[in-house]
């Protein structure tokens, strides 16, 4: 399993692991694919922050990431 820091900014995670962009889009974070969004909001937001704003269940995110070979650490 690849460890992802739960407090890392989305931009940093996506830069290191670009495959999470499609994973997040599939979970409902569609804005992540909009031009410039990752470079602006992604530099300030974490995945938990985005989940809260988009009302996406955290357990659903954890399961989807685990199925893709990722797990969150603090």
PDB file of N, CA, C and O in Angstrom:
ATOM      1  N   UNK A   1       0.840  -1.184   0.000  1.00  0.00           N
ATOM      2  CA  UNK A   1       0.000   0.000   0.000  1.00  0.00           C
ATOM      3  C   UNK A   1       0.884   1.245   0.000  1.00  0.00           C
ATOM      4  O   UNK A   1       1.888   1.320   0.708  1.00  0.00           O
ATOM      5  N   UNK A   2       0.489   2.193  -0.796  1.00  0.00           N
ATOM      6  CA  UNK A   2       1.180   3.476  -0.838  1.00  0.00           C
ATOM      7  C   UNK A   2       0.564   4.373   0.230  1.00  0.00           C
ATOM      8  O   UNK A   2      -0.654   4.549   0.274  1.00  0.00           O
ATOM      9  N   UNK A   3       1.402   4.933   1.080  1.00  0.00           N
ATOM     10  CA  UNK A   3       0.943   5.805   2.162  1.00  0.00           C
ATOM     11  C   UNK A   3       0.751   7.232   1.650  1.00  0.00           C
ATOM     12  O   UNK A   3       1.628   7.788   0.989  1.00  0.00           O
ATOM     13  N   UNK A   4      -0.402   7.814   1.962  1.00  0.00           N
ATOM     14  CA  UNK A   4      -0.684   9.211   1.637  1.00  0.00           C
ATOM     15  C   UNK A   4      -0.914   9.960   2.939  1.00  0.00           C
ATOM     16  O   UNK A   4      -1.689   9.518   3.786  1.00  0.00           O
ATOM     17  N   UNK A   5      -0.251  11.079   3.095  1.00  0.00           N
ATOM     18  CA  UNK A   5      -0.433  11.915   4.282  1.00  0.00           C
ATOM     19  C   UNK A   5      -1.804  12.583   4.205  1.00  0.00           C
ATOM     20  O   UNK A   5      -2.091  13.319   3.260  1.00  0.00           O
ATOM     21  N   UNK A   6      -2.635  12.327   5.189  1.00  0.00           N
ATOM     22  CA  UNK A   6      -3.994  12.867   5.203  1.00  0.00           C
ATOM     23  C   UNK A   6      -4.003  14.400   5.237  1.00  0.00           C
ATOM     24  O   UNK A   6      -4.983  15.029   4.837  1.00  0.00           O
ATOM     25  N   UNK A   7      -2.911  14.991   5.714  1.00  0.00           N
ATOM     26  CA  UNK A   7      -2.818  16.449   5.814  1.00  0.00           C
ATOM     27  C   UNK A   7      -2.110  17.093   4.627  1.00  0.00           C
ATOM     28  O   UNK A   7      -1.957  18.314   4.585  1.00  0.00           O
ATOM     29  N   UNK A   8      -1.678  16.284   3.664  1.00  0.00           N
ATOM     30  CA  UNK A   8      -0.969  16.824   2.497  1.00  0.00           C
ATOM     31  C   UNK A   8      -1.942  17.566   1.588  1.00  0.00           C
ATOM     32  O   UNK A   8      -3.112  17.201   1.475  1.00  0.00           O
ATOM     33  N   UNK A   9      -1.446  18.593   0.955  1.00  0.00           N
ATOM     34  CA  UNK A   9      -2.259  19.353   0.007  1.00  0.00           C
ATOM     35  C   UNK A   9      -2.506  18.502  -1.234  1.00  0.00           C
ATOM     36  O   UNK A   9      -1.648  17.729  -1.661  1.00  0.00           O
ATOM     37  N   UNK A  10      -3.675  18.662  -1.790  1.00  0.00           N
ATOM     38  CA  UNK A  10      -4.082  17.893  -2.955  1.00  0.00           C
ATOM     39  C   UNK A  10      -3.103  18.051  -4.115  1.00  0.00           C
ATOM     40  O   UNK A  10      -2.801  17.077  -4.804  1.00  0.00           O
ATOM     41  N   UNK A  11      -2.613  19.250  -4.333  1.00  0.00           N
ATOM     42  CA  UNK A  11      -1.650  19.499  -5.412  1.00  0.00           C
ATOM     43  C   UNK A  11      -0.412  18.624  -5.238  1.00  0.00           C
ATOM     44  O   UNK A  11       0.070  18.024  -6.198  1.00  0.00           O
ATOM     45  N   UNK A  12       0.098  18.553  -4.012  1.00  0.00           N
ATOM     46  CA  UNK A  12       1.298  17.756  -3.749  1.00  0.00           C
ATOM     47  C   UNK A  12       1.039  16.268  -3.968  1.00  0.00           C
ATOM     48  O   UNK A  12       1.872  15.569  -4.545  1.00  0.00           O
ATOM     49  N   UNK A  13      -0.112  15.785  -3.510  1.00  0.00           N
ATOM     50  CA  UNK A  13      -0.448  14.374  -3.703  1.00  0.00           C
ATOM     51  C   UNK A  13      -0.591  14.040  -5.181  1.00  0.00           C
ATOM     52  O   UNK A  13      -0.088  13.016  -5.644  1.00  0.00           O
ATOM     53  N   UNK A  14      -1.274  14.901  -5.916  1.00  0.00           N
ATOM     54  CA  UNK A  14      -1.502  14.655  -7.347  1.00  0.00           C
ATOM     55  C   UNK A  14      -0.215  14.770  -8.153  1.00  0.00           C
ATOM     56  O   UNK A  14      -0.058  14.098  -9.172  1.00  0.00           O
ATOM     57  N   UNK A  15       0.704  15.615  -7.705  1.00  0.00           N
ATOM     58  CA  UNK A  15       1.988  15.736  -8.389  1.00  0.00           C
ATOM     59  C   UNK A  15       2.801  14.461  -8.208  1.00  0.00           C
ATOM     60  O   UNK A  15       3.443  13.983  -9.143  1.00  0.00           O
ATOM     61  N   UNK A  16       2.765  13.918  -7.000  1.00  0.00           N
ATOM     62  CA  UNK A  16       3.523  12.699  -6.705  1.00  0.00           C
ATOM     63  C   UNK A  16       2.834  11.446  -7.238  1.00  0.00           C
ATOM     64  O   UNK A  16       3.500  10.496  -7.649  1.00  0.00           O
ATOM     65  N   UNK A  17       1.506  11.442  -7.232  1.00  0.00           N
ATOM     66  CA  UNK A  17       0.717  10.276  -7.663  1.00  0.00           C
ATOM     67  C   UNK A  17      -0.398  10.744  -8.602  1.00  0.00           C
ATOM     68  O   UNK A  17      -1.549  10.830  -8.177  1.00  0.00           O
ATOM     69  N   UNK A  18      -0.090  11.046  -9.860  1.00  0.00           N
ATOM     70  CA  UNK A  18      -1.093  11.605 -10.782  1.00  0.00           C
ATOM     71  C   UNK A  18      -2.320  10.716 -10.987  1.00  0.00           C
ATOM     72  O   UNK A  18      -3.373  11.202 -11.399  1.00  0.00           O
ATOM     73  N   UNK A  19      -2.195   9.437 -10.705  1.00  0.00           N
ATOM     74  CA  UNK A  19      -3.325   8.529 -10.884  1.00  0.00           C
ATOM     75  C   UNK A  19      -4.480   8.845  -9.937  1.00  0.00           C
ATOM     76  O   UNK A  19      -5.607   8.415 -10.184  1.00  0.00           O
ATOM     77  N   UNK A  20      -4.227   9.585  -8.861  1.00  0.00           N
ATOM     78  CA  UNK A  20      -5.332   9.895  -7.951  1.00  0.00           C
ATOM     79  C   UNK A  20      -6.295  10.917  -8.543  1.00  0.00           C
ATOM     80  O   UNK A  20      -7.412  11.070  -8.048  1.00  0.00           O
ATOM     81  N   UNK A  21      -5.882  11.616  -9.591  1.00  0.00           N
ATOM     82  CA  UNK A  21      -6.775  12.600 -10.216  1.00  0.00           C
ATOM     83  C   UNK A  21      -8.009  11.898 -10.783  1.00  0.00           C
ATOM     84  O   UNK A  21      -9.132  12.338 -10.536  1.00  0.00           O
ATOM     85  N   UNK A  22      -7.820  10.823 -11.532  1.00  0.00           N
ATOM     86  CA  UNK A  22      -8.961  10.075 -12.070  1.00  0.00           C
ATOM     87  C   UNK A  22      -9.763   9.418 -10.951  1.00  0.00           C
ATOM     88  O   UNK A  22     -10.991   9.350 -11.013  1.00  0.00           O
ATOM     89  N   UNK A  23      -9.069   8.941  -9.940  1.00  0.00           N
ATOM     90  CA  UNK A  23      -9.738   8.320  -8.804  1.00  0.00           C
ATOM     91  C   UNK A  23     -10.666   9.324  -8.115  1.00  0.00           C
ATOM     92  O   UNK A  23     -11.811   9.006  -7.795  1.00  0.00           O
ATOM     93  N   UNK A  24     -10.164  10.519  -7.894  1.00  0.00           N
ATOM     94  CA  UNK A  24     -10.970  11.545  -7.243  1.00  0.00           C
ATOM     95  C   UNK A  24     -12.115  12.024  -8.127  1.00  0.00           C
ATOM     96  O   UNK A  24     -13.211  12.295  -7.636  1.00  0.00           O
ATOM     97  N   UNK A  25     -11.866  12.126  -9.416  1.00  0.00           N
ATOM     98  CA  UNK A  25     -12.937  12.500 -10.343  1.00  0.00           C
ATOM     99  C   UNK A  25     -14.071  11.483 -10.252  1.00  0.00           C
ATOM    100  O   UNK A  25     -15.245  11.853 -10.249  1.00  0.00           O
ATOM    101  N   UNK A  26     -13.720  10.217 -10.179  1.00  0.00           N
ATOM    102  CA  UNK A  26     -14.717   9.155 -10.074  1.00  0.00           C
ATOM    103  C   UNK A  26     -15.503   9.182  -8.773  1.00  0.00           C
ATOM    104  O   UNK A  26     -16.617   8.664  -8.700  1.00  0.00           O
ATOM    105  N   UNK A  27     -14.918   9.788  -7.750  1.00  0.00           N
ATOM    106  CA  UNK A  27     -15.594   9.891  -6.457  1.00  0.00           C
ATOM    107  C   UNK A  27     -16.499  11.123  -6.359  1.00  0.00           C
ATOM    108  O   UNK A  27     -17.237  11.279  -5.386  1.00  0.00           O
ATOM    109  N   UNK A  28     -16.440  11.992  -7.364  1.00  0.00           N
ATOM    110  CA  UNK A  28     -17.292  13.179  -7.353  1.00  0.00           C
ATOM    111  C   UNK A  28     -16.549  14.496  -7.278  1.00  0.00           C
ATOM    112  O   UNK A  28     -17.170  15.559  -7.264  1.00  0.00           O
ATOM    113  N   UNK A  29     -15.227  14.441  -7.229  1.00  0.00           N
ATOM    114  CA  UNK A  29     -14.422  15.661  -7.224  1.00  0.00           C
ATOM    115  C   UNK A  29     -14.142  16.070  -8.673  1.00  0.00           C
ATOM    116  O   UNK A  29     -12.986  16.137  -9.090  1.00  0.00           O
ATOM    117  N   UNK A  30     -15.195  16.341  -9.432  1.00  0.00           N
ATOM    118  CA  UNK A  30     -15.052  16.596 -10.870  1.00  0.00           C
ATOM    119  C   UNK A  30     -14.238  17.849 -11.182  1.00  0.00           C
ATOM    120  O   UNK A  30     -13.595  17.932 -12.228  1.00  0.00           O
ATOM    121  N   UNK A  31     -14.267  18.808 -10.284  1.00  0.00           N
ATOM    122  CA  UNK A  31     -13.548  20.064 -10.520  1.00  0.00           C
ATOM    123  C   UNK A  31     -12.040  19.875 -10.615  1.00  0.00           C
ATOM    124  O   UNK A  31     -11.334  20.729 -11.152  1.00  0.00           O
ATOM    125  N   UNK A  32     -11.547  18.749 -10.088  1.00  0.00           N
ATOM    126  CA  UNK A  32     -10.106  18.510 -10.092  1.00  0.00           C
ATOM    127  C   UNK A  32      -9.541  18.473 -11.512  1.00  0.00           C
ATOM    128  O   UNK A  32      -8.354  18.726 -11.717  1.00  0.00           O
ATOM    129  N   UNK A  33     -10.383  18.161 -12.483  1.00  0.00           N
ATOM    130  CA  UNK A  33      -9.928  18.093 -13.878  1.00  0.00           C
ATOM    131  C   UNK A  33     -10.110  19.412 -14.631  1.00  0.00           C
ATOM    132  O   UNK A  33      -9.714  19.522 -15.792  1.00  0.00           O
ATOM    133  N   UNK A  34     -10.698  20.398 -13.985  1.00  0.00           N
ATOM    134  CA  UNK A  34     -10.874  21.698 -14.637  1.00  0.00           C
ATOM    135  C   UNK A  34      -9.521  22.400 -14.733  1.00  0.00           C
ATOM    136  O   UNK A  34      -8.739  22.373 -13.782  1.00  0.00           O
ATOM    137  N   UNK A  35      -9.246  23.024 -15.867  1.00  0.00           N
ATOM    138  CA  UNK A  35      -7.955  23.709 -16.024  1.00  0.00           C
ATOM    139  C   UNK A  35      -7.702  24.716 -14.900  1.00  0.00           C
ATOM    140  O   UNK A  35      -8.543  25.566 -14.608  1.00  0.00           O
ATOM    141  N   UNK A  36      -6.543  24.604 -14.288  1.00  0.00           N
ATOM    142  CA  UNK A  36      -6.133  25.540 -13.254  1.00  0.00           C
ATOM    143  C   UNK A  36      -6.623  25.229 -11.851  1.00  0.00           C
ATOM    144  O   UNK A  36      -6.089  25.775 -10.885  1.00  0.00           O
ATOM    145  N   UNK A  37      -7.612  24.378 -11.711  1.00  0.00           N
ATOM    146  CA  UNK A  37      -8.180  24.114 -10.388  1.00  0.00           C
ATOM    147  C   UNK A  37      -7.167  23.442  -9.457  1.00  0.00           C
ATOM    148  O   UNK A  37      -7.049  23.822  -8.292  1.00  0.00           O
ATOM    149  N   UNK A  38      -6.454  22.466  -9.956  1.00  0.00           N
ATOM    150  CA  UNK A  38      -5.465  21.774  -9.130  1.00  0.00           C
ATOM    151  C   UNK A  38      -4.347  22.726  -8.718  1.00  0.00           C
ATOM    152  O   UNK A  38      -3.838  22.653  -7.599  1.00  0.00           O
ATOM    153  N   UNK A  39      -3.969  23.620  -9.634  1.00  0.00           N
ATOM    154  CA  UNK A  39      -2.871  24.549  -9.359  1.00  0.00           C
ATOM    155  C   UNK A  39      -3.278  25.682  -8.410  1.00  0.00           C
ATOM    156  O   UNK A  39      -2.412  26.329  -7.821  1.00  0.00           O
ATOM    157  N   UNK A  40      -4.567  25.925  -8.257  1.00  0.00           N
ATOM    158  CA  UNK A  40      -5.009  27.010  -7.371  1.00  0.00           C
ATOM    159  C   UNK A  40      -5.581  26.431  -6.075  1.00  0.00           C
ATOM    160  O   UNK A  40      -4.902  26.423  -5.048  1.00  0.00           O
ATOM    161  N   UNK A  41      -6.798  25.957  -6.117  1.00  0.00           N
ATOM    162  CA  UNK A  41      -7.440  25.416  -4.914  1.00  0.00           C
ATOM    163  C   UNK A  41      -6.693  24.197  -4.387  1.00  0.00           C
ATOM    164  O   UNK A  41      -6.647  23.970  -3.178  1.00  0.00           O
ATOM    165  N   UNK A  42      -6.115  23.421  -5.283  1.00  0.00           N
ATOM    166  CA  UNK A  42      -5.382  22.226  -4.879  1.00  0.00           C
ATOM    167  C   UNK A  42      -4.154  22.512  -4.044  1.00  0.00           C
ATOM    168  O   UNK A  42      -3.673  21.634  -3.328  1.00  0.00           O
ATOM    169  N   UNK A  43      -3.645  23.720  -4.123  1.00  0.00           N
ATOM    170  CA  UNK A  43      -2.475  24.090  -3.309  1.00  0.00           C
ATOM    171  C   UNK A  43      -2.871  24.416  -1.867  1.00  0.00           C
ATOM    172  O   UNK A  43      -2.013  24.487  -0.987  1.00  0.00           O
ATOM    173  N   UNK A  44      -4.163  24.611  -1.630  1.00  0.00           N
ATOM    174  CA  UNK A  44      -4.641  24.951  -0.285  1.00  0.00           C
ATOM    175  C   UNK A  44      -5.452  23.831   0.355  1.00  0.00           C
ATOM    176  O   UNK A  44      -5.495  23.725   1.580  1.00  0.00           O
ATOM    177  N   UNK A  45      -6.097  22.992  -0.456  1.00  0.00           N
ATOM    178  CA  UNK A  45      -7.042  22.006   0.057  1.00  0.00           C
ATOM    179  C   UNK A  45      -6.408  20.633   0.252  1.00  0.00           C
ATOM    180  O   UNK A  45      -5.520  20.221  -0.496  1.00  0.00           O
ATOM    181  N   UNK A  46      -6.888  19.944   1.272  1.00  0.00           N
ATOM    182  CA  UNK A  46      -6.539  18.544   1.495  1.00  0.00           C
ATOM    183  C   UNK A  46      -7.727  17.699   1.036  1.00  0.00           C
ATOM    184  O   UNK A  46      -8.806  18.234   0.777  1.00  0.00           O
ATOM    185  N   UNK A  47      -7.539  16.407   0.936  1.00  0.00           N
ATOM    186  CA  UNK A  47      -8.655  15.544   0.535  1.00  0.00           C
ATOM    187  C   UNK A  47      -9.787  15.602   1.570  1.00  0.00           C
ATOM    188  O   UNK A  47     -10.948  15.706   1.173  1.00  0.00           O
ATOM    189  N   UNK A  48      -9.501  15.540   2.879  1.00  0.00           N
ATOM    190  CA  UNK A  48     -10.610  15.664   3.840  1.00  0.00           C
ATOM    191  C   UNK A  48     -11.362  16.999   3.737  1.00  0.00           C
ATOM    192  O   UNK A  48     -12.581  17.036   3.906  1.00  0.00           O
ATOM    193  N   UNK A  49     -10.650  18.080   3.464  1.00  0.00           N
ATOM    194  CA  UNK A  49     -11.317  19.379   3.294  1.00  0.00           C
ATOM    195  C   UNK A  49     -12.255  19.336   2.094  1.00  0.00           C
ATOM    196  O   UNK A  49     -13.391  19.803   2.173  1.00  0.00           O
ATOM    197  N   UNK A  50     -11.784  18.778   0.988  1.00  0.00           N
ATOM    198  CA  UNK A  50     -12.609  18.667  -0.212  1.00  0.00           C
ATOM    199  C   UNK A  50     -13.818  17.786   0.017  1.00  0.00           C
ATOM    200  O   UNK A  50     -14.915  18.089  -0.452  1.00  0.00           O
ATOM    201  N   UNK A  51     -13.615  16.687   0.743  1.00  0.00           N
ATOM    202  CA  UNK A  51     -14.724  15.773   1.039  1.00  0.00           C
ATOM    203  C   UNK A  51     -15.805  16.486   1.840  1.00  0.00           C
ATOM    204  O   UNK A  51     -16.998  16.304   1.595  1.00  0.00           O
ATOM    205  N   UNK A  52     -15.381  17.287   2.787  1.00  0.00           N
ATOM    206  CA  UNK A  52     -16.346  18.024   3.609  1.00  0.00           C
ATOM    207  C   UNK A  52     -17.104  19.046   2.765  1.00  0.00           C
ATOM    208  O   UNK A  52     -18.322  19.172   2.889  1.00  0.00           O
ATOM    209  N   UNK A  53     -16.393  19.770   1.915  1.00  0.00           N
ATOM    210  CA  UNK A  53     -17.039  20.781   1.071  1.00  0.00           C
ATOM    211  C   UNK A  53     -18.002  20.154   0.066  1.00  0.00           C
ATOM    212  O   UNK A  53     -19.058  20.718  -0.222  1.00  0.00           O
ATOM    213  N   UNK A  54     -17.638  18.981  -0.469  1.00  0.00           N
ATOM    214  CA  UNK A  54     -18.454  18.326  -1.501  1.00  0.00           C
ATOM    215  C   UNK A  54     -19.474  17.351  -0.903  1.00  0.00           C
ATOM    216  O   UNK A  54     -20.255  16.742  -1.635  1.00  0.00           O
ATOM    217  N   UNK A  55     -19.466  17.203   0.426  1.00  0.00           N
ATOM    218  CA  UNK A  55     -20.374  16.279   1.112  1.00  0.00           C
ATOM    219  C   UNK A  55     -20.199  14.846   0.603  1.00  0.00           C
ATOM    220  O   UNK A  55     -21.172  14.147   0.323  1.00  0.00           O
ATOM    221  N   UNK A  56     -18.945  14.430   0.491  1.00  0.00           N
ATOM    222  CA  UNK A  56     -18.626  13.071   0.062  1.00  0.00           C
ATOM    223  C   UNK A  56     -18.188  12.296   1.297  1.00  0.00           C
ATOM    224  O   UNK A  56     -17.309  12.735   2.038  1.00  0.00           O
ATOM    225  N   UNK A  57     -18.805  11.147   1.511  1.00  0.00           N
ATOM    226  CA  UNK A  57     -18.546  10.326   2.684  1.00  0.00           C
ATOM    227  C   UNK A  57     -17.075   9.901   2.745  1.00  0.00           C
ATOM    228  O   UNK A  57     -16.544   9.337   1.789  1.00  0.00           O
ATOM    229  N   UNK A  58     -16.428  10.177   3.873  1.00  0.00           N
ATOM    230  CA  UNK A  58     -15.006   9.875   4.031  1.00  0.00           C
ATOM    231  C   UNK A  58     -14.732   8.375   3.884  1.00  0.00           C
ATOM    232  O   UNK A  58     -13.729   7.989   3.282  1.00  0.00           O
ATOM    233  N   UNK A  59     -15.609   7.529   4.426  1.00  0.00           N
ATOM    234  CA  UNK A  59     -15.403   6.083   4.321  1.00  0.00           C
ATOM    235  C   UNK A  59     -15.398   5.630   2.864  1.00  0.00           C
ATOM    236  O   UNK A  59     -14.633   4.740   2.494  1.00  0.00           O
ATOM    237  N   UNK A  60     -16.237   6.229   2.047  1.00  0.00           N
ATOM    238  CA  UNK A  60     -16.272   5.913   0.615  1.00  0.00           C
ATOM    239  C   UNK A  60     -14.927   6.245  -0.033  1.00  0.00           C
ATOM    240  O   UNK A  60     -14.438   5.494  -0.877  1.00  0.00           O
ATOM    241  N   UNK A  61     -14.338   7.361   0.362  1.00  0.00           N
ATOM    242  CA  UNK A  61     -13.035   7.772  -0.172  1.00  0.00           C
ATOM    243  C   UNK A  61     -11.958   6.791   0.258  1.00  0.00           C
ATOM    244  O   UNK A  61     -11.148   6.354  -0.560  1.00  0.00           O
ATOM    245  N   UNK A  62     -11.946   6.442   1.543  1.00  0.00           N
ATOM    246  CA  UNK A  62     -10.936   5.520   2.070  1.00  0.00           C
ATOM    247  C   UNK A  62     -11.012   4.176   1.354  1.00  0.00           C
ATOM    248  O   UNK A  62      -9.981   3.606   0.996  1.00  0.00           O
ATOM    249  N   UNK A  63     -12.212   3.671   1.144  1.00  0.00           N
ATOM    250  CA  UNK A  63     -12.384   2.381   0.468  1.00  0.00           C
ATOM    251  C   UNK A  63     -11.900   2.456  -0.975  1.00  0.00           C
ATOM    252  O   UNK A  63     -11.179   1.568  -1.430  1.00  0.00           O
ATOM    253  N   UNK A  64     -12.285   3.497  -1.696  1.00  0.00           N
ATOM    254  CA  UNK A  64     -11.872   3.639  -3.098  1.00  0.00           C
ATOM    255  C   UNK A  64     -10.355   3.756  -3.218  1.00  0.00           C
ATOM    256  O   UNK A  64      -9.753   3.152  -4.106  1.00  0.00           O
ATOM    257  N   UNK A  65      -9.743   4.522  -2.337  1.00  0.00           N
ATOM    258  CA  UNK A  65      -8.287   4.666  -2.367  1.00  0.00           C
ATOM    259  C   UNK A  65      -7.609   3.341  -2.015  1.00  0.00           C
ATOM    260  O   UNK A  65      -6.598   2.984  -2.620  1.00  0.00           O
ATOM    261  N   UNK A  66      -8.158   2.613  -1.043  1.00  0.00           N
ATOM    262  CA  UNK A  66      -7.589   1.316  -0.662  1.00  0.00           C
ATOM    263  C   UNK A  66      -7.660   0.332  -1.827  1.00  0.00           C
ATOM    264  O   UNK A  66      -6.714  -0.418  -2.071  1.00  0.00           O
ATOM    265  N   UNK A  67      -8.772   0.337  -2.539  1.00  0.00           N
ATOM    266  CA  UNK A  67      -8.911  -0.549  -3.699  1.00  0.00           C
ATOM    267  C   UNK A  67      -7.910  -0.204  -4.792  1.00  0.00           C
ATOM    268  O   UNK A  67      -7.551  -1.058  -5.603  1.00  0.00           O
ATOM    269  N   UNK A  68      -7.459   1.050  -4.813  1.00  0.00           N
ATOM    270  CA  UNK A  68      -6.470   1.491  -5.802  1.00  0.00           C
ATOM    271  C   UNK A  68      -5.036   1.372  -5.272  1.00  0.00           C
ATOM    272  O   UNK A  68      -4.084   1.736  -5.962  1.00  0.00           O
ATOM    273  N   UNK A  69      -4.886   0.859  -4.040  1.00  0.00           N
ATOM    274  CA  UNK A  69      -3.554   0.634  -3.496  1.00  0.00           C
ATOM    275  C   UNK A  69      -3.002   1.745  -2.623  1.00  0.00           C
ATOM    276  O   UNK A  69      -1.794   1.816  -2.396  1.00  0.00           O
ATOM    277  N   UNK A  70      -3.878   2.616  -2.131  1.00  0.00           N
ATOM    278  CA  UNK A  70      -3.447   3.732  -1.282  1.00  0.00           C
ATOM    279  C   UNK A  70      -4.073   3.613   0.102  1.00  0.00           C
ATOM    280  O   UNK A  70      -5.162   3.062   0.262  1.00  0.00           O
ATOM    281  N   UNK A  71      -3.365   4.140   1.097  1.00  0.00           N
ATOM    282  CA  UNK A  71      -3.960   4.268   2.424  1.00  0.00           C
ATOM    283  C   UNK A  71      -3.485   5.567   3.041  1.00  0.00           C
ATOM    284  O   UNK A  71      -2.390   6.050   2.751  1.00  0.00           O
ATOM    285  N   UNK A  72      -4.324   6.122   3.895  1.00  0.00           N
ATOM    286  CA  UNK A  72      -4.031   7.417   4.500  1.00  0.00           C
ATOM    287  C   UNK A  72      -3.344   7.242   5.841  1.00  0.00           C
ATOM    288  O   UNK A  72      -3.673   6.344   6.615  1.00  0.00           O
ATOM    289  N   UNK A  73      -2.388   8.113   6.099  1.00  0.00           N
ATOM    290  CA  UNK A  73      -1.711   8.149   7.395  1.00  0.00           C
ATOM    291  C   UNK A  73      -1.717   9.586   7.889  1.00  0.00           C
ATOM    292  O   UNK A  73      -1.880  10.526   7.110  1.00  0.00           O
ATOM    293  N   UNK A  74      -1.539   9.741   9.177  1.00  0.00           N
ATOM    294  CA  UNK A  74      -1.564  11.086   9.771  1.00  0.00           C
ATOM    295  C   UNK A  74      -0.178  11.613   9.969  1.00  0.00           C
ATOM    296  O   UNK A  74      -0.006  12.730  10.458  1.00  0.00           O
TER     297      UNK A  74
END
